[in-house]
Amino acid sequence: MQRDDYKRFAMSLTAMSELYGKSISEGAQLLWWRSLERFDIEQVEKAFEQAVQNPESGQFMPKPADLIRAMQGTQTDRSLIAWGKALDAMQRVGAYTSVCFDDPAIHAAIEDIGGWPKLCRSTHDELPHVQRVFCQTYRAYAARPDFTYPARLVGVHEAENALAGKPTQPPALIGDPSKAKQIAVNGSMLPKTQITNLSDLMPTKRIGREAA
């Protein structure tokens, strides 16, 4: 949601609260907003409607986690869906082409397990283990509100062309093209983990008269 959606969001939340005979403080309203702001306003409004109409749990006022679960599924569900998307791209695109998925947690997880070419070159016998590690890593990132991820997953051709000083082709967009483009813009072109030599942080010694 965008900042301009706050009033519309607050009206929906207040209406739902009144339906259950409850009032909601400004602090609680802000907590609801922060919990759900990564979703589109249309998704949130639909989730409110589905929550109050749920025949099994609709008699109780939902919490933010209930709406998040309904909108995106459990983290396990999401990791398996993400793995399916990655596996499909591995088979249809392959190691030589750079890719950009529509989910930043996929980028972070694949980068952590060795990168796109290594993932694509996993053998049939290795895939069950690779899937398990991918899903565990994906869930860890998906549960965090903020993390660093690569703008794209570099394929063999781009890596070789970069070393040779040759131009590279744009990455293949996997999933929702508009979301994948946004991830390419927001992602980092730097290594995920910053490494600094201790000597670079040590003060330099002055030589000459002052050092004498």
Secondary structure, 3 states (H helix, E strand, C coil): CCHHHHHHHHHHHHHHHHHCCCCCCHHHHHHHHHHHCCCCHHHHHHHHHHHHHCCCCCCCCCCHHHHHHHHHCCHHHHHHHHHHHHHHHHHHCCCCCCEEECCHHHHHHHHHCCCHHHHHCCCCCCHHHHHHHHHHHHHHHHCCCCCCCECCECCHHHHHHHHHCCCCCCCEEECCHHHHHHHHHHCECCCCCCCCCHHHHCCCCCCCCCCC
